[in-house]
Amino acid sequence: RSHRQALAFLSANSGGWALNAGCGCNTRFHALFRERGLAIEGVDISGRMVDLARAADPAATIHHADLC
């Protein structure tokens, strides 16, 4: 619920992008991001988690990297 409230501050289809840090375990929010017209980029340090994120959402751009 709080994610929907936060995203409500954006205009529908306003464009832009959302960064999903630690994306391997939380692609469940991607549908909410897309409802607002956001492109999705994810980053995870774990190769296994990157594989999971890519399998869960092939349309997202996923990076295997250390966010720091």
PyMOL commands that set and color helices and strands:
alter all, ss='L'
color gray80, all
select helices_A, chain A and resi 2-7+23-25+27-35+47-56
alter helices_A, ss='H'
color red, helices_A
select strands_A, chain A and resi 17-21+39-44+61-64
alter strands_A, ss='S'
color yellow, strands_A
deselect
rebuild
show_as cartoon
